[in-house]
Amino acid sequence: DAGITQSPRHKVTETGTPVTLRCHQTENHRYMYWYRQDPGHGLRLIHYSYGVKDTDKGEVSDGYSVSRSKTEDFLLTLESATSSQTSVYFCASSERGSNEQFFGPGTRLTVL
Amino acid sequence: AQKVTQAQTEISVVEKEDVTLDCVYETRDTTYYLFWYKQPPSGELVFLIRRNSFDEQNEISGRYSWNFQKSTSSFNFTITASQVVDSAVYFCAPPSGTSGTYKYIFGTGTRLKVLA
């Protein structure tokens, strides 16, 4: 299995505060993804990256930004967290865009 | 917008029964990849299969089999002789449709409960 970790694994924060979630992979995969999972919605793509400094929006990108300065790290930032961003966030990576994705363990974020 | 439909929200079967999970999708792409993933109660997401749209042969892996029909945009998943350990949420993931990108849409998933 690909070595992919997420930090933190759990976070509780207050509305209006900035939050950064980190995804780290050790497989030298080119593609990385951030998803959120909510009941009734499955997994929805927030942003993805197809290389260092190359990112693109997903279907639910409003309120989120990402950065990828190194192959192994993909950061997701909520500039000003809102209660609607309470969710479980999954990061994934893949060697090529056409390959299967390997997922991290998820981060449970609660915005009060 | 392109989408994927997993019409069965939840299915319950008794152990050893066969069960088929349906996936219907929309895409404008002519060549693409499709995936199935599994999310057991522990919460991790696990890759099951990748299918290239060029290949319409059914695929079998142990108790798992997949039926891909490009003409009807369906990619169904069958578990034969189900076991309690198969209890999970299963997601179908076709491409999101923006040509040249590798973004995928995950369906809302089908929760499978296999009862002993």
Interface residues (C-beta under 8 A of the other chain):
Chain A: Y31 Y35 G40 H41 G42 L43 R44 L45 Y48 Y50 D56 G58 E59 V88 F90 A92 S94 R96 G97 S98 N99 E100 Q101 F102 F103 P105 G106
Chain B: A1 Y33 F35 Y37 G43 E44 L45 V46 F47 R50 F91 S96 T101 Y102 K103 Y104 I105 F106 G107 T108 G109
